[in-house]
Amino acid sequence: MAHMDTVCNGGGYATLRKLPDAMLVMTPEAHASETNCRERKRGNETKGTLLCNGYSQLTSEVRAPLSSVESPSVPIDRSTAILEFYRDANVLITGGTGFMGKVLMEKLLRSCPHLRNIYLLVRKKKGKDVDTRIQEVFEDPLFERLKAEQHGFREKVLIIEGDCSEPGLGLSPGDRQRIVEHIDVVFHVAATVRFDEKLPVAVAINVAGTRELLLLCYDCPKIKAVVHVSTAYSHCNLSDIDEEFYDPPITGDRIISVVESLDEDTLTTITPMLLRAWPNTYAYTKAIAEDTVRTVGKDLPIGVFRPSIILCTRSEPVPGWIDNLYGPTGAVVAVGLGMLRTMHINGKFVGDMVPCDMAVSALVASAWDIQQRRRSDNGVIPIYNYVSSCENPISWGNYIHKNIEHSWQVPFEKSVWMVTLTEAHMHFLYRIYALFIHLLPAFAIDIVLFGLGRKPRMMKTYEKLHKFTGVISYFCTRQWKFSNQNVKRMWSEMSEEDREIFDFNIGNLNWDKYLGEGLMGVRTFVLKDDPKKLPEAIKKRYRLYWLHQCLKFTLVCLFLWPCWLTARYFFRLVGGTATVGKKFIL
């Protein structure tokens, strides 16, 4: 109990703090952007009106008090089917310090007031012990609302030191016994989500860790539901993905045996041959982990939750919260900073993305649904594809367009160039665009830096940026068809009160508003831009725009001038100088 005492007594976590000022956006009347809007209207009435009106609408929504966009607090005496499922429940969460895990923990603590305890499996990391890591987690703005509404919530969070990559999850005998005696519900969220993770690490965490957790669950006599969090792209080698199990590339036992029997260099060499149709070790090991659930967990009350690409929160507990630059968010930031100006992407294809808080609400509800189905479906393991493309699709082109439009109102302080992106449907075109738009300017800047006695860095920056975009371009140049019948059925069986508390109806998502608030969230929570400098950032956005136009004009002139001289020389050679030369050339 040492960890529990240390955590409950230390840090003063019940102290109330104000929400970040950056969540309040100044109106156009409050700064100089109003003048910019008038100027743009004179230049382009349609576009100017759209952007200025869009700005007013966005700011009026985002700058509203948080209470107007958040879900209602759950009264202590409220009773619904899902709330009763979690009454007096002890919940084990793995991966609770990650992006989705933190939102899950916050949601359970805030929306399930009768929850008994959350057991959080945490490992030491980068020289920090588990207590230090948890202290840092609860200092995140994500938990501000929870601190204001429930002063004693920390007493419900019990820390278990462990590691999903270790045999037996790295648990001490005492901690293992505590889990066995008390746990009712398990959310297995822990995973390495790096696409380029080395195979031994990915297998240890995503496959072996899943197997170890399932074996632990068999020893828990009170277990009501186990939810394994996978990904909608675990079988991205297929174009149609239903809510069912598919054959894995290799069984869990075999891949664990392969990893344990070969050295790292050999594994690095044979990894491409092992992956075959899978694009990376993340999707590959997630597909194997699902098969492990099907085989090892077949006698457990278990289900598989497959969210698609997870973005920032929509509204809970705060709009636009995010703590990472994975996937599309990283690309949006790179574009917003003016660094990424071309990408291998097909804008016509649908990008399947979901808000983190809505995915978490579906995840919380799925544990309840698993128990309900366990009683009537003869042990069939349910799979939940939580996706947006079935009911509320958005194309990659529309996603990019909306983010660029909102960047006029929510620009980043550290932007180095105008926000623009040239799509390249074919890879060879992308290579050409990248050469002229990225590499040549980067090389020129590095030459200047070297001449000034400073360390060149732009070429290395673009090397990393191209590696990142190369990884995610796989998902931006292909189209998948998902089914989500189990998710829709679960929603239809929920009461109106449960739908209000655990709202995951993706059909009601307003993409335009959501992406605008998401951009503000990135600015606030990831880039840590000063909200007071937003007006200056908007002015800088316009300066970069006109600088970009001047550069394009200069380059066009530099290109046309040799053409002009060549044409003049040609007409003189053929004797056409008299008319054409005097009037048009000379």
C-alpha positions in Angstrom: 0.0 0.0 0.0 3.1 2.3 0.0 2.3 3.6 -3.4 -1.3 4.4 -2.5 -0.3 6.3 0.6 2.3 8.3 -1.2 0.0 9.2 -4.0 -3.0 10.1 -1.8 -1.1 12.3 0.6 1.4 14.1 -1.7 1.2 16.9 -4.1 -1.9 18.8 -3.1 -3.8 17.7 -6.1 -7.1 19.1 -5.0 -5.9 22.7 -5.4 -8.2 24.5 -7.9 -6.6 26.1 -10.9 -8.0 28.3 -13.6 -8.4 26.9 -17.1 -5.7 28.0 -19.6 -6.4 31.5 -20.9 -5.6 30.2 -24.4 -8.9 28.6 -24.6 -10.4 32.1 -24.9 -10.0 33.5 -28.4 -10.2 37.2 -28.9 -12.9 38.5 -31.2 -12.1 40.3 -34.4 -13.2 43.6 -32.8 -10.5 43.1 -30.1 -7.5 43.2 -32.4 -6.2 44.3 -35.8 -7.5 41.3 -37.8 -10.7 43.2 -38.4 -8.7 45.5 -40.7 -7.2 42.6 -42.4 -10.7 41.2 -43.1 -11.8 44.5 -44.7 -8.7 44.5 -46.8 -9.3 40.9 -48.0 -12.9 41.6 -48.8 -11.8 44.4 -51.1 -9.5 42.0 -52.8 -11.8 39.0 -52.9 -15.3 39.6 -51.7 -16.4 35.9 -51.6 -13.3 34.5 -50.0 -12.9 37.4 -47.6 -16.5 37.2 -46.4 -16.2 33.5 -45.9 -13.1 33.7 -43.8 -14.2 36.7 -41.8 -17.6 35.3 -41.0 -16.0 31.9 -40.3 -13.7 33.6 -37.8 -16.5 35.3 -36.0 -18.4 32.0 -35.8 -15.4 30.1 -34.6 -14.4 32.6 -32.0 -17.9 33.0 -30.6 -18.1 29.2 -30.2 -14.6 28.6 -28.8 -14.4 31.6 -26.5 -17.7 30.7 -24.8 -17.4 29.7 -21.2 -16.4 26.0 -20.9 -19.7 25.1 -19.2 -21.5 25.9 -22.4 -19.7 23.2 -24.4 -19.0 20.5 -21.9 -21.2 17.6 -21.0 -23.3 18.0 -17.9 -21.9 16.8 -14.5 -23.3 13.6 -13.3 -25.4 14.0 -10.0 -24.3 11.7 -7.3 -27.8 10.2 -7.0 -28.2 9.6 -10.8 -28.7 6.0 -11.8 -28.5 4.5 -15.3 -27.6 1.1 -16.7 -24.0 2.0 -17.4 -23.5 3.9 -14.2 -24.9 0.9 -12.3 -22.5 -1.4 -14.1 -19.6 0.7 -12.7 -21.1 1.1 -9.2 -18.6 -0.2 -6.6 -16.4 -1.5 -9.5 -12.6 -1.7 -9.3 -11.2 -1.0 -12.7 -7.7 -1.9 -14.0 -6.3 0.3 -16.7 -3.0 -0.3 -18.6 -1.6 2.5 -20.6 -3.3 5.0 -18.3 -0.5 7.6 -18.7 -0.9 7.6 -22.5 -3.1 9.9 -24.6 -6.2 7.8 -24.7 -5.6 6.3 -21.3 -5.6 9.7 -19.6 -8.9 10.7 -21.2 -10.3 7.3 -20.1 -9.2 7.7 -16.5 -10.6 11.2 -16.4 -13.9 10.2 -17.9 -14.4 7.3 -15.5 -13.6 9.4 -12.4 -15.8 12.3 -13.5 -18.8 10.5 -15.0 -19.0 7.4 -12.8 -19.2 8.8 -9.3 -19.9 5.5 -7.6 -16.8 3.8 -9.1 -14.8 2.4 -6.2 -11.2 2.5 -7.4 -9.0 2.7 -10.5 -5.9 0.5 -10.5 -3.4 2.1 -12.8 -0.5 0.0 -14.1 2.5 2.3 -14.5 6.1 1.6 -15.3 9.2 3.6 -14.6 10.3 5.7 -17.5 13.3 7.8 -18.3 14.6 7.8 -14.8 11.3 8.8 -13.3 9.6 6.6 -10.7 5.9 5.8 -10.9 4.9 8.4 -8.3 6.6 11.2 -10.2 5.0 10.2 -13.5 1.5 10.1 -11.9 2.1 13.5 -10.4 3.0 14.9 -13.8 -0.1 13.3 -15.3 -2.5 15.0 -12.9 -0.8 18.3 -13.4 -2.1 18.3 -17.0 -4.9 20.8 -17.9 -7.0 17.7 -18.8 -7.8 17.2 -15.1 -8.7 20.8 -14.2 -12.4 20.2 -14.5 -12.2 17.0 -12.4 -10.3 18.8 -9.7 -13.0 21.5 -9.5 -15.8 19.0 -9.4 -14.4 16.2 -7.3 -11.8 17.3 -4.7 -11.1 13.8 -3.4 -10.8 11.9 -6.8 -7.1 11.1 -6.2 -8.1 8.8 -3.4 -9.7 6.5 -5.9 -6.5 6.1 -8.0 -4.3 3.3 -6.8 -0.9 2.9 -8.5 0.5 -0.5 -9.4 4.1 -0.6 -10.6 4.4 -2.9 -13.6 5.5 -3.1 -17.2 3.6 -4.7 -20.0 6.8 -5.7 -21.8 8.0 -7.8 -18.8 7.0 -11.4 -17.9 4.0 -11.4 -15.6 3.6 -7.7 -16.4 6.5 -7.0 -14.0 4.1 -7.2 -11.0 5.3 -8.0 -7.5 3.5 -10.9 -5.8 1.6 -8.5 -3.5 0.4 -6.2 -6.3 -0.7 -9.2 -8.4 -2.7 -10.5 -5.5 -4.4 -7.1 -5.0 -5.5 -7.2 -8.7 -6.7 -10.8 -8.5 -8.8 -10.0 -5.4 -10.4 -6.8 -6.4 -10.6 -6.2 -10.2 -14.0 -6.2 -11.9 -13.3 -4.5 -15.2 -10.1 -4.3 -17.3 -9.2 -1.8 -20.0 -6.1 -2.9 -21.8 -5.0 0.3 -23.5 -1.2 -0.1 -23.2 0.7 -0.4 -26.5 3.6 1.0 -28.4 2.1 3.2 -31.1 5.3 4.0 -33.0 4.9 2.8 -36.5 8.7 2.3 -36.9 9.1 0.5 -33.5 11.7 -2.3 -33.6 10.0 -5.6 -33.9 11.2 -7.1 -30.5 9.8 -4.1 -28.6 6.5 -4.1 -30.5 6.1 -7.8 -29.9 7.0 -7.6 -26.2 4.4 -4.9 -25.5 1.6 -5.4 -28.0 1.6 -9.2 -28.2 3.3 -10.7 -25.2 1.9 -8.0 -22.9 -1.6 -8.8 -24.1 -1.1 -12.5 -23.4 0.2 -11.9 -19.9 -2.8 -9.6 -19.1 -5.3 -12.2 -20.3 -3.7 -14.9 -18.2 -3.9 -12.5 -15.2 -7.6 -12.0 -15.9 -8.3 -15.7 -15.6 -7.2 -15.5 -12.0 -9.7 -12.7 -11.2 -12.9 -14.3 -9.9 -14.9 -11.1 -9.9 -14.1 -10.1 -13.5 -17.1 -8.7 -15.4 -15.6 -7.4 -18.6 -12.2 -7.1 -20.3 -11.8 -4.6 -23.2 -8.7 -4.9 -25.4 -8.1 -1.7 -27.3 -6.8 -2.4 -30.8 -7.0 -0.2 -33.9 -9.4 -0.2 -36.9 -6.2 -0.5 -39.1 -5.0 -3.7 -37.5 -5.9 -5.5 -40.7 -5.2 -2.6 -43.1 -4.0 -5.2 -45.6 -7.7 -5.7 -46.3 -9.9 -3.1 -48.1 -13.2 -4.2 -46.3 -13.0 -4.4 -42.6 -16.0 -5.8 -40.7 -16.5 -6.3 -37.0 -15.0 -9.7 -36.9 -11.7 -11.5 -36.4 -9.3 -12.1 -39.3 -6.4 -14.5 -39.8 -3.2 -13.0 -38.4 0.1 -12.9 -40.3 1.5 -15.3 -37.6 0.3 -16.6 -34.3 1.3 -14.9 -31.1 3.3 -17.9 -29.8 5.3 -18.2 -33.0 6.2 -14.5 -33.2 7.3 -14.5 -29.6 9.4 -17.6 -30.2 11.0 -15.9 -33.3 11.8 -12.8 -31.4 13.3 -14.7 -28.4 15.4 -17.0 -30.6 17.0 -14.4 -33.0 19.4 -11.5 -32.4 18.5 -8.0 -33.0 20.4 -7.6 -36.3 18.9 -10.7 -37.8 15.4 -9.5 -36.8 16.0 -6.1 -38.4 17.0 -7.9 -41.6 14.0 -10.2 -41.8 11.4 -7.7 -40.5 10.2 -6.7 -44.0 9.7 -10.3 -44.9 7.7 -10.9 -41.7 5.5 -7.8 -42.3 4.5 -8.8 -45.8 1.3 -6.9 -46.5 1.4 -4.9 -43.3 2.9 -1.5 -43.5 4.6 -1.3 -40.1 5.3 -3.2 -36.9 2.4 -1.4 -35.1 -0.4 -2.7 -37.3 1.4 -6.0 -37.6 1.6 -6.7 -33.9 -1.9 -5.4 -33.3 -3.3 -7.9 -35.8 -1.4 -10.7 -33.9 -2.7 -9.3 -30.5 -6.3 -9.6 -31.7 -5.7 -13.3 -32.6 -4.2 -13.7 -29.1 -7.5 -12.3 -27.7 -9.5 -14.8 -29.8 -7.4 -17.8 -28.7 -6.1 -17.1 -25.2 -9.1 -15.0 -24.1 -11.9 -17.1 -25.5 -13.3 -18.1 -22.1 -13.2 -14.5 -20.7 -16.0 -11.9 -20.8 -13.9 -10.0 -23.4 -14.3 -7.7 -26.4 -12.1 -5.9 -28.9 -12.4 -2.1 -29.3 -11.1 -0.8 -32.6 -10.9 3.0 -32.9 -9.7 4.6 -36.1 -7.2 7.5 -36.1 -7.7 9.3 -32.8 -7.5 13.1 -32.8 -8.0 15.7 -30.0 -11.1 15.9 -27.7 -14.3 17.3 -29.0 -15.7 18.7 -25.7 -14.8 16.6 -22.7 -13.4 17.6 -20.4 -12.1 20.6 -22.5 -12.3 21.2 -26.3 -9.3 20.5 -28.4 -7.1 18.8 -25.7 -4.2 16.8 -27.1 -0.7 16.0 -25.8 1.1 14.6 -28.9 1.9 15.1 -32.5 1.1 11.7 -33.9 -0.5 11.1 -37.2 -2.6 13.8 -38.9 -2.1 16.2 -36.0 1.7 16.2 -36.6 1.1 16.9 -40.3 -1.3 19.8 -39.4 1.3 21.3 -37.1 4.1 21.0 -39.8 1.8 22.6 -42.4 0.8 25.3 -39.9 4.4 26.1 -39.2 5.0 26.5 -42.9 7.5 23.6 -42.9 5.4 21.0 -44.7 4.3 22.3 -48.1 3.8 19.1 -50.1 2.7 15.6 -49.2 1.9 12.3 -50.8 -1.8 12.2 -50.3 -5.1 11.6 -52.2 -7.5 14.3 -51.1 -10.5 12.5 -52.5 -10.1 9.5 -50.2 -11.9 9.5 -46.9 -9.7 9.9 -43.8 -11.2 7.9 -40.9 -10.6 10.0 -37.7 -12.5 10.2 -34.4 -12.3 12.6 -31.4 -10.6 11.0 -28.4 -13.3 11.8 -25.9 -16.0 10.3 -28.1 -13.9 7.2 -28.6 -13.4 6.9 -24.8 -17.2 7.2 -24.2 -17.7 4.3 -26.6 -15.0 2.4 -24.9 -16.5 2.9 -21.5 -19.9 1.8 -22.8 -18.4 -1.3 -24.6 -17.4 -2.8 -21.2 -21.1 -2.7 -20.2 -22.2 -4.1 -23.5 -19.7 -7.0 -23.3 -21.3 -8.1 -20.1 -24.8 -7.7 -21.6 -23.9 -9.8 -24.6 -22.0 -12.4 -22.6 -25.4 -13.4 -21.1 -27.1 -13.9 -24.4 -24.6 -14.5 -27.3 -23.1 -17.8 -26.2 -19.6 -16.5 -25.6 -19.1 -14.8 -28.9 -16.3 -12.2 -28.6 -17.7 -8.8 -29.8 -15.6 -6.4 -31.8 -16.4 -2.7 -32.0 -15.2 -0.7 -35.0 -15.4 2.9 -33.8 -15.1 4.8 -37.0 -16.4 8.0 -38.6 -16.5 7.0 -42.3 -19.8 5.1 -42.0 -21.9 7.9 -40.7 -20.0 11.2 -40.9 -17.1 10.9 -43.5 -14.6 13.6 -44.2 -12.1 13.4 -47.1 -8.4 14.1 -46.6 -8.7 17.1 -48.9 -11.6 18.6 -46.9 -9.7 17.9 -43.7 -6.6 19.8 -45.0 -8.8 22.6 -46.4 -10.6 23.2 -43.2 -7.4 23.3 -41.1 -5.8 25.8 -43.5 -8.9 28.0 -43.5 -8.9 28.0 -39.6 -5.2 28.8 -39.6 -6.1 32.4 -40.7 -7.8 32.8 -37.3 -5.6 30.5 -35.2 -2.0 30.8 -36.6 1.0 29.5 -34.8 3.5 31.9 -33.3 6.6 30.1 -34.6 5.4 29.9 -38.2 8.2 30.4 -40.7 6.3 30.5 -43.9 2.8 30.8 -45.3 0.4 27.9 -44.7 -0.1 26.0 -47.9 0.0 22.3 -49.0 0.4 20.9 -52.5 -1.2 17.4 -52.8 0.6 14.8 -54.8 -1.5 11.7 -55.7 1.5 9.8 -57.2 4.7 9.2 -55.4 7.0 10.3 -58.2 5.2 13.6 -58.4 5.6 14.0 -54.6 9.4 13.4 -55.0 9.6 16.1 -57.6 7.5 18.6 -55.5 9.6 17.8 -52.4 12.8 18.5 -54.3 11.8 21.9 -55.4 9.5 23.0 -52.5 11.4 21.4 -49.6 14.9 20.3 -50.3 16.3 23.1 -52.5 15.1 25.9 -50.2 16.4 23.9 -47.2 19.8 23.4 -48.9 20.0 27.2 -49.7 19.2 28.1 -46.1 21.8 25.7 -44.8 24.4 27.3 -47.1 23.5 30.7 -45.6 23.7 29.3 -42.1 27.1 27.8 -42.8 28.3 31.1 -44.2 27.2 32.8 -41.0 29.1 30.4 -38.9 26.0 28.6 -37.6 25.2 24.9 -37.7 23.2 23.9 -40.8 20.0 22.1 -39.7 17.3 22.4 -42.4 18.3 19.4 -44.4 18.3 17.2 -41.3 14.9 18.6 -40.3 13.4 17.7 -43.7 15.0 14.3 -43.5 12.9 13.7 -40.3 9.9 15.3 -41.8 9.9 13.2 -44.9 10.4 10.1 -42.8 7.3 11.0 -40.8 5.1 11.8 -43.9 6.3 8.7 -45.6 5.0 6.6 -42.7 1.5 8.3 -42.6 1.1 8.6 -46.4 0.2 4.9 -46.5 -3.1 5.8 -44.8 -3.6 8.9 -46.9 -3.4 7.2 -50.3 -5.6 4.2 -49.7 -9.3 3.7 -49.1 -11.0 1.3 -46.6 -14.6 0.3 -46.1 -15.5 -0.3 -42.5 -18.7 -1.6 -40.9 -19.8 -0.6 -37.4 -23.0 -2.5 -36.7 -22.0 -3.4 -33.2 -21.3 0.2 -32.3 -24.7 1.3 -33.8 -26.5 -1.5 -32.0 -24.8 -0.6 -28.7 -25.9 3.1 -29.1 -29.5 2.0 -29.9 -29.7 -0.1 -26.7 -28.5 2.7 -24.5 -31.0 4.9 -22.5 -31.3 8.6 -23.2 -29.5 9.4 -20.0 -26.6 7.1 -20.8 -26.4 8.7 -24.3 -26.2 12.1 -22.7 -23.4 11.0 -20.3 -21.5 8.8 -22.8 -22.1 10.6 -26.1 -20.2 8.8 -28.9 -22.7 9.4 -31.7 -20.2 10.4 -34.4 -23.0 11.4 -36.8 -23.6 14.5 -34.7 -20.0 15.7 -35.0 -19.6 19.2 -36.6 -16.2 18.7 -38.4 -15.7 22.4 -39.1 -16.2 23.6 -35.5 -14.3 20.6 -34.2 -11.2 21.2 -36.4 -11.2 24.9 -35.5 -11.2 24.1 -31.8 -8.6 21.4 -32.4 -6.3 23.9 -34.0 -6.6 26.1 -30.9 -6.0 23.1 -28.8 -2.7 22.3 -30.6 -1.7 25.9 -30.2 -2.6 25.8 -26.4 -1.6 22.4 -25.2 1.2 21.2 -27.5 3.0 24.3 -28.9 2.3 26.3 -25.7 1.8 29.5 -27.7 1.0 32.6 -25.6 -2.7 33.5 -26.0 -1.9 37.2 -25.6 0.2 37.1 -28.8 -2.6 35.7 -31.0 -3.2 39.1 -32.6 0.5 39.5 -33.5 0.5 35.9 -34.8 -2.5 36.8 -37.1 -0.6 39.8 -38.4 2.4 37.6 -39.0 0.2 35.2 -40.9 -0.7 37.9 -43.4 2.9 39.1 -43.7 4.0 35.6 -44.6 1.1 35.4 -47.1 2.2 38.5 -49.0 5.9 37.5 -48.8 4.9 34.2 -50.4 3.0 36.0 -53.2 6.0 38.3 -53.8 8.3 35.3 -54.0 6.1 33.6 -56.5 5.9 36.7 -58.6 9.7 37.0 -58.5 10.2 33.4 -59.5 7.8 33.7 -62.3 9.6 36.8 -63.6 13.0 35.0 -63.3 11.5 32.2 -65.4 9.9 34.4 -68.0 12.9 36.7 -68.5 15.1 33.9 -70.1 12.0 32.9 -72.2 11.7 36.5 -73.3 15.3 36.8 -74.2 15.2 33.4 -76.1 12.1 34.5 -78.0 13.8 37.8 -78.9 16.9 36.1 -80.2 14.8 33.6 -82.2 12.8 36.3 -84.0 16.0 38.1 -84.9 17.4 35.0 -86.4 14.4 34.4 -88.6 14.2 38.0 -89.6 11.0 38.8 -87.8 12.5 41.7 -85.9 10.9 44.5 -88.0 7.4 44.1 -86.8 7.5 41.8 -83.8 10.8 43.1 -82.5 10.0 46.8 -82.6 6.6 46.6 -81.2 6.8 43.7 -78.8 10.4 42.8 -78.1 12.6 45.9 -78.4 
